[in-house]
Structure formats: C-alpha cells, structure tokens
Amino acid sequence: MSACFCPACGHRLDGFEDFQCPSCQFTGSDSLRWFPFQAPALERISDHTHRLTRSEYQKIDSAITAFERKFPQFALAFVSVDLPPNTSLRVFAFWLLNASPCADSHAEARRSWTILLVASTSGEWALAPGYSAEAWLDARDWQTLLTRVENLSNQKSLAHAVVGFTRDCRTCLQEAWLKTQKRLSSRSARRSKNTAGPPP
C-alpha cells in the first residue's frame, strides 16, 4: 500500500493523522480556518449546483452502488459546488470529507474509507480519499483517476464523467488488491520455505 499526501500542496507525508506538512506547513486545522462554518452532511450524491437531471442522478447512484458492492469496505461520494474565485478545491474537498457531520458511529468509521469526488462550476475537479482509502493507491494512480475524470467532463456530460470515474476507480482498486494478494502469497511462501524442517 502507499502513503498519504498533503491536500494543500501534494507533498508526501509519513503519517496519516495530526500531521503538519513539512513542505507548506499545512495542518488539518488550517482547513477549519479557511472554511469557518458548519460543513454539510456528506451524502452519496450532493448536487448543490443543480446540474444533474433525475435520470443522471440515478445513473450515478447505480454506478456508486455497483462500486460499493464490489468493494464494500469503501464508500464513494460525489459533490458539485460553486465556490468563490481562488478557493482551493482540493483543500475544500479535504475539509468537507473530514468536517462533515456523521449520523452515527458506523458512518464515522466509514469516513476514512470514503473517496470523495468534487466538481466545481469552474470546471475544476478534486479528489479527497480518506486515510484508509488513500493508502491503497499511489499518487500516480490518484492523479490518473483525476485526469481521466477531467478529460471525460470536457468531452461529455458531468454525469458521464462521474460514472466513468466509478469504473476507473474500481479497476484501479482491483489491480491494487491483486498486487497486494500476490505480495502476501509470496511472503507466506517464503516463510513456509524458511520454517520447513529438513527432508526425511
């Protein structure tokens, strides 16, 4: 598995919680100062800009359901927003993921496994994976997912881009899972070989 990265500048971090970025000195509490108001509840789909039709909403909902059925430990959420100019969408996504209220302890436990995709009316996109989710892919994988959803949104509709993201994300996680399983099997085989007794 990989590491986590600073939501402000993208610098690689060694720890997952209570960090201060050694590159830009960003901390999680900085986002609370940048967005000093109550975060809305994080739902599966939050179309604050009213850009989705009912049919498109249902297509995204079905795509997320298929993703979470394949990876039940993960959760996907999509938010569309209209933010003031010069607002860091990446930091906003980080703040929303971590500051949004949870309905119960189960929802709180899933926060770190949530992958939040945010689209701005400016055309910008941001990804905010929770700490547990982020560790499954490396920085290049997350950047590739972000680039692909940006390209899809330029070519087709917002909904098409989000649905495509769920498929791409599922593919990346499946590949990461298979690599992890292969490494674990290899380690187990080496341990068995090293602990085996002499032949009779």
Residue frames relative to the residue before (quaternion, step in Angstrom):
aa qw qx qy qz dx dy dz
M 1.0000 0.0000 0.0000 0.0000 0.00 0.00 0.00
S 0.5096 -0.6819 0.4585 0.2551 3.54 -1.26 0.47
A 0.5559 -0.5884 0.4688 0.3535 3.55 -1.28 -0.45
C 0.4908 -0.6231 0.4941 0.3559 3.57 -1.28 -0.10
F 0.2729 -0.7739 0.5615 0.1059 3.53 -1.28 0.50
C 0.5972 -0.5842 0.4186 0.3561 3.55 -1.15 0.68
P 0.4074 -0.7301 0.4880 0.2506 3.63 -0.77 0.95
A 0.6520 0.5274 -0.3229 0.4387 3.59 1.18 -0.39
C 0.8363 0.1294 -0.0412 0.5311 3.59 0.84 -0.94
G 0.5041 -0.6853 0.4045 0.3357 3.60 1.24 -0.18
H 0.4057 0.7185 -0.4760 0.3044 3.62 1.24 0.13
R 0.4974 -0.6587 0.4761 0.3035 3.59 -1.00 0.81
L 0.1752 -0.7902 0.5839 0.0623 3.56 -0.97 0.96
D 0.4631 -0.6954 0.4832 0.2617 3.55 -1.11 0.70
G 0.7713 0.2948 -0.1640 0.5397 3.59 1.08 -0.64
F 0.4598 -0.7023 0.4834 0.2482 3.54 -1.26 0.40
E 0.7994 0.2275 -0.1098 0.5451 3.60 1.12 -0.50
D 0.8474 0.1518 -0.1203 0.4944 3.55 -1.25 0.56
F 0.3309 0.7699 -0.4855 0.2491 3.55 1.01 0.82
Q 0.1402 -0.7016 0.6747 0.1815 3.47 -1.45 0.15
C 0.4355 -0.7160 0.4773 0.2641 3.54 -0.67 1.09
P 0.3859 -0.7374 0.5003 0.2388 3.63 -0.70 0.99
S 0.6465 0.5345 -0.3197 0.4406 3.58 1.23 -0.37
C 0.8296 0.1279 -0.0423 0.5419 3.62 0.79 -1.00
Q 0.4379 -0.7294 0.4177 0.3188 3.60 1.37 0.00
F 0.3460 0.7348 -0.5096 0.2839 3.59 1.17 0.40
T 0.0519 -0.7571 0.6496 0.0470 3.56 -1.14 0.75
G 0.6773 -0.4981 0.3474 0.4152 3.55 -1.24 0.34
S 0.6384 0.5417 -0.3310 0.4353 3.59 1.05 -0.70
D 0.5366 0.6212 -0.4080 0.3996 3.61 1.18 -0.41
S 0.6431 0.5349 -0.3322 0.4358 3.57 0.99 -0.79
L 0.6166 0.5423 -0.3465 0.4536 3.60 1.14 -0.57
R 0.6467 0.4859 -0.3196 0.4934 3.58 1.14 -0.55
W 0.6586 0.5108 -0.3130 0.4553 3.57 1.06 -0.73
F 0.7743 0.1742 -0.0913 0.6015 3.57 1.15 -0.67
P 0.0156 0.8687 -0.4932 0.0423 3.61 0.49 1.23
F 0.5750 0.5370 -0.4196 0.4527 3.56 0.66 1.09
Q 0.6675 -0.5162 0.3634 0.3948 3.54 -1.29 0.33
A 0.3652 -0.7241 0.5419 0.2207 3.55 -0.78 1.01
P 0.4683 -0.6627 0.4940 0.3122 3.59 -1.03 0.67
A 0.6173 -0.5220 0.4212 0.4112 3.56 -1.23 0.36
L 0.3779 -0.7280 0.5308 0.2130 3.56 -0.98 0.87
E 0.0789 -0.8045 0.5887 0.0009 3.53 -0.44 1.26
R 0.7000 -0.4536 0.3264 0.4447 3.55 -1.26 0.20
I 0.7820 0.0166 0.0127 0.6229 3.59 0.98 -0.88
S 0.0221 0.7861 -0.6157 0.0499 3.59 -0.74 1.08
D 0.0462 -0.8219 0.5671 -0.0279 3.57 -0.11 1.32
H 0.0804 -0.8488 0.5223 0.0145 3.57 0.37 1.27
T 0.6949 0.4624 -0.2717 0.4791 3.60 1.21 -0.39
H 0.3775 -0.7673 0.4514 0.2551 3.58 1.33 0.06
R 0.3406 0.7609 -0.4753 0.2813 3.55 0.96 0.95
L 0.6742 0.4916 -0.2931 0.4667 3.59 1.21 -0.25
T 0.3730 -0.6742 0.5847 0.2538 3.53 -1.11 0.73
R 0.6780 -0.4689 0.3526 0.4429 3.58 -1.24 0.21
S 0.6514 0.5190 -0.3109 0.4578 3.57 0.98 -0.84
E 0.6629 0.4959 -0.3067 0.4696 3.59 0.96 -0.84
Y 0.6042 0.5522 -0.3427 0.4610 3.57 1.05 -0.78
Q 0.6822 0.4902 -0.2859 0.4612 3.57 0.89 -0.92
K 0.6274 0.5311 -0.3404 0.4565 3.59 1.04 -0.72
I 0.6555 0.4910 -0.3122 0.4815 3.58 0.95 -0.83
D 0.6422 0.5317 -0.3235 0.4475 3.57 0.93 -0.88
S 0.6603 0.4994 -0.3023 0.4725 3.59 0.97 -0.85
A 0.6479 0.5193 -0.3176 0.4579 3.59 1.01 -0.80
I 0.6535 0.4947 -0.3119 0.4806 3.59 1.00 -0.79
T 0.6162 0.5440 -0.3418 0.4556 3.58 1.02 -0.77
A 0.6574 0.5070 -0.3037 0.4674 3.58 0.95 -0.90
F 0.6379 0.5235 -0.3236 0.4628 3.58 1.02 -0.80
E 0.7224 0.4451 -0.2568 0.4626 3.58 0.80 -1.00
R 0.5808 0.5426 -0.3845 0.4694 3.58 1.18 -0.34
K 0.6608 0.4929 -0.2932 0.4842 3.56 1.10 -0.74
F 0.7871 0.1232 -0.0392 0.6031 3.58 1.04 -0.86
P 0.1291 -0.8574 0.4930 0.0710 3.61 0.34 1.20
Q 0.6071 0.5506 -0.3744 0.4337 3.62 1.16 -0.33
F 0.6807 0.4584 -0.2773 0.4996 3.60 1.23 -0.41
A 0.1489 -0.7456 0.6376 0.1243 3.54 -1.35 0.34
L 0.2059 -0.7655 0.5982 0.1173 3.57 -1.08 0.76
A 0.0057 0.7802 -0.6255 0.0038 3.56 -1.09 0.72
F 0.1233 -0.7834 0.6062 0.0603 3.56 -1.10 0.77
V 0.0382 -0.7908 0.6103 -0.0248 3.55 -0.96 0.97
S 0.1248 -0.7504 0.6416 0.0980 3.58 -1.04 0.81
V 0.0230 -0.8224 0.5655 -0.0577 3.56 -0.84 1.03
D 0.2258 -0.7083 0.6465 0.1714 3.50 -1.40 0.29
L 0.0300 -0.8399 0.5402 -0.0435 3.57 -0.20 1.32
P 0.6195 -0.5344 0.4102 0.4030 3.59 -1.21 0.41
P 0.6298 -0.5319 0.3953 0.4052 3.61 -1.17 0.49
N 0.8316 0.2353 -0.1980 0.4625 3.54 -1.27 0.64
T 0.4580 0.6408 -0.4788 0.3878 3.59 1.20 0.45
S 0.4113 -0.7027 0.5211 0.2559 3.57 -0.87 0.92
L 0.3246 -0.7653 0.5237 0.1864 3.56 -0.45 1.20
R 0.6217 0.5548 -0.3430 0.4336 3.57 1.06 -0.70
V 0.6785 0.4571 -0.2897 0.4968 3.59 0.96 -0.83
F 0.6009 0.5520 -0.3568 0.4548 3.58 1.06 -0.68
A 0.6561 0.5088 -0.3095 0.4636 3.59 0.94 -0.88
F 0.6306 0.5250 -0.3208 0.4731 3.56 1.02 -0.83
W 0.6614 0.5077 -0.3004 0.4633 3.58 0.91 -0.95
L 0.6733 0.5060 -0.3043 0.4450 3.57 0.85 -0.96
L 0.6488 0.5242 -0.3204 0.4491 3.58 0.93 -0.86
N 0.7803 0.3811 -0.1842 0.4603 3.57 0.87 -0.95
A 0.7334 0.4257 -0.2388 0.4732 3.60 1.12 -0.55
S 0.5101 0.6592 -0.4262 0.3515 3.60 1.18 -0.31
P 0.4690 -0.6860 0.4725 0.2935 3.60 -0.91 0.85
C 0.2822 -0.7496 0.5790 0.1525 3.55 -1.16 0.71
A 0.5235 -0.6708 0.4342 0.2956 3.55 -0.99 0.84
D 0.8085 -0.0334 0.0658 0.5839 3.59 1.04 -0.75
S 0.7225 -0.4388 0.3085 0.4361 3.57 -1.32 0.04
H 0.6004 0.5582 -0.3634 0.4426 3.59 1.11 -0.62
A 0.6589 0.4968 -0.3014 0.4777 3.57 0.96 -0.88
E 0.6367 0.5280 -0.3256 0.4580 3.58 1.00 -0.78
A 0.6535 0.5162 -0.3080 0.4601 3.57 1.01 -0.83
R 0.6800 0.4900 -0.2875 0.4636 3.59 1.09 -0.66
R 0.4580 0.7102 -0.4473 0.2929 3.60 1.20 -0.33
S 0.7082 0.4690 -0.2782 0.4483 3.58 0.83 -0.96
W 0.6840 0.4470 -0.2767 0.5057 3.59 1.28 -0.29
T 0.5180 0.6557 -0.4017 0.3747 3.57 1.30 0.12
I 0.1828 -0.7355 0.6428 0.1111 3.54 -1.14 0.79
L 0.1165 -0.8224 0.5566 0.0164 3.56 -0.42 1.27
L 0.1168 -0.7724 0.6234 0.0327 3.55 -0.84 1.09
V 0.0603 -0.8122 0.5800 -0.0132 3.58 -0.73 1.09
A 0.1078 -0.7771 0.6189 0.0381 3.56 -0.99 0.95
S 0.2260 -0.7698 0.5857 0.1155 3.56 -0.93 0.95
T 0.5834 -0.5810 0.4345 0.3651 3.57 -1.19 0.52
S 0.5715 0.5880 -0.3758 0.4319 3.60 1.26 -0.28
G 0.5620 -0.5956 0.3875 0.4233 3.58 1.28 -0.31
E 0.5411 0.6174 -0.3937 0.4136 3.57 1.30 -0.08
W 0.1693 -0.7629 0.6174 0.0899 3.55 -1.23 0.64
A 0.0491 -0.7830 0.6191 0.0355 3.55 -1.21 0.52
L 0.2192 -0.7490 0.6138 0.1190 3.51 -1.25 0.63
A 0.0014 0.7812 -0.6243 0.0056 3.57 -0.99 0.84
P 0.0589 -0.7997 0.5974 0.0149 3.59 -0.09 1.23
G 0.5074 -0.6217 0.4986 0.3278 3.56 -1.08 0.70
Y 0.7087 -0.4962 0.2877 0.4108 3.56 -1.21 0.49
S 0.6803 0.4795 -0.3003 0.4660 3.60 0.90 -0.86
A 0.6679 0.4935 -0.2994 0.4699 3.58 1.00 -0.82
E 0.6446 0.5621 -0.3273 0.4017 3.57 0.92 -0.94
A 0.6537 0.5613 -0.3145 0.3983 3.56 1.00 -0.81
W 0.6123 0.5889 -0.3544 0.3908 3.60 1.15 -0.39
L 0.7634 0.2453 -0.1572 0.5765 3.59 1.18 -0.44
D 0.4259 -0.6843 0.5114 0.2980 3.57 -1.13 0.49
A 0.7430 -0.4347 0.2712 0.4307 3.56 -1.30 0.25
R 0.6392 0.5352 -0.3360 0.4383 3.59 0.99 -0.76
D 0.6410 0.5252 -0.3256 0.4553 3.57 1.02 -0.78
W 0.6660 0.4912 -0.3082 0.4692 3.58 0.90 -0.91
Q 0.6560 0.5049 -0.3144 0.4647 3.59 0.99 -0.81
T 0.6278 0.5298 -0.3344 0.4618 3.58 1.04 -0.74
L 0.6382 0.5185 -0.3225 0.4688 3.58 0.97 -0.83
L 0.6648 0.5019 -0.3017 0.4637 3.57 0.95 -0.87
T 0.6554 0.5121 -0.3108 0.4600 3.59 0.95 -0.86
R 0.6597 0.5179 -0.3094 0.4481 3.58 0.96 -0.85
V 0.6750 0.4728 -0.3137 0.4716 3.59 0.92 -0.81
E 0.6041 0.5411 -0.3508 0.4683 3.60 1.12 -0.60
N 0.6646 0.4992 -0.3003 0.4678 3.57 0.95 -0.87
L 0.6477 0.5193 -0.3193 0.4571 3.57 0.96 -0.84
S 0.6688 0.5026 -0.3101 0.4516 3.58 0.95 -0.82
N 0.6359 0.5186 -0.3283 0.4679 3.58 1.16 -0.55
Q 0.7093 0.4611 -0.2475 0.4723 3.55 1.14 -0.68
K 0.8164 0.1032 -0.0029 0.5682 3.56 0.97 -0.89
S 0.7712 -0.3766 0.2502 0.4481 3.57 -1.25 -0.35
L 0.6777 -0.4642 0.3864 0.4194 3.53 -1.36 0.25
A 0.6693 0.5045 -0.3005 0.4551 3.57 0.86 -0.95
H 0.6320 0.5302 -0.3345 0.4556 3.59 0.97 -0.82
A 0.6489 0.5203 -0.3154 0.4569 3.57 1.00 -0.82
V 0.6728 0.4919 -0.3044 0.4612 3.60 0.90 -0.89
V 0.6447 0.5056 -0.3225 0.4741 3.59 0.95 -0.84
G 0.6450 0.5154 -0.3162 0.4674 3.58 0.99 -0.81
F 0.6151 0.5476 -0.3401 0.4540 3.57 1.06 -0.73
T 0.6518 0.5160 -0.3325 0.4454 3.61 0.89 -0.84
R 0.6537 0.4993 -0.3154 0.4731 3.59 1.02 -0.75
D 0.6685 0.4979 -0.3038 0.4614 3.58 0.90 -0.92
C 0.6480 0.5193 -0.3140 0.4602 3.56 0.99 -0.84
R 0.6369 0.5258 -0.3245 0.4611 3.56 0.99 -0.81
T 0.6475 0.5183 -0.3129 0.4628 3.58 0.99 -0.85
C 0.6648 0.5085 -0.3064 0.4534 3.60 0.91 -0.92
L 0.6844 0.4791 -0.2899 0.4668 3.57 0.91 -0.89
Q 0.6140 0.5382 -0.3500 0.4591 3.57 1.06 -0.68
E 0.6585 0.4973 -0.3044 0.4758 3.59 0.96 -0.85
A 0.6476 0.5125 -0.3182 0.4656 3.58 1.00 -0.82
W 0.6446 0.5258 -0.3158 0.4563 3.58 1.00 -0.83
L 0.6601 0.5042 -0.3075 0.4643 3.58 0.95 -0.86
K 0.6372 0.5161 -0.3274 0.4695 3.59 1.03 -0.76
T 0.6472 0.5172 -0.3160 0.4624 3.58 1.00 -0.84
Q 0.6496 0.5161 -0.3089 0.4650 3.57 0.97 -0.87
K 0.6429 0.5217 -0.3193 0.4611 3.56 1.01 -0.81
R 0.6573 0.5020 -0.3144 0.4659 3.60 0.96 -0.85
L 0.6585 0.5107 -0.3119 0.4563 3.57 0.95 -0.87
S 0.6461 0.5126 -0.3179 0.4677 3.58 1.00 -0.81
S 0.6455 0.5228 -0.3163 0.4583 3.56 1.01 -0.82
R 0.6546 0.5015 -0.3104 0.4729 3.59 0.97 -0.84
S 0.6478 0.5206 -0.3192 0.4555 3.56 0.96 -0.85
A 0.6507 0.5120 -0.3182 0.4618 3.56 1.00 -0.82
R 0.6510 0.5079 -0.3242 0.4616 3.60 0.99 -0.79
R 0.6398 0.5187 -0.3343 0.4581 3.59 0.98 -0.81
S 0.6515 0.5201 -0.3159 0.4531 3.57 0.94 -0.88
K 0.6566 0.5103 -0.3071 0.4628 3.55 1.02 -0.82
N 0.6906 0.4914 -0.2792 0.4514 3.57 0.99 -0.88
T 0.7384 0.4107 -0.2307 0.4825 3.59 1.09 -0.66
A 0.4721 0.6810 -0.4424 0.3430 3.56 1.27 -0.08
G 0.4559 -0.6904 0.4922 0.2706 3.57 -1.01 0.77
P 0.6711 -0.4776 0.3549 0.4422 3.60 -1.24 0.11
P 0.5892 -0.5783 0.4211 0.3756 3.59 -1.11 0.58
P 0.5579 -0.6179 0.4261 0.3542 3.60 -1.04 0.66
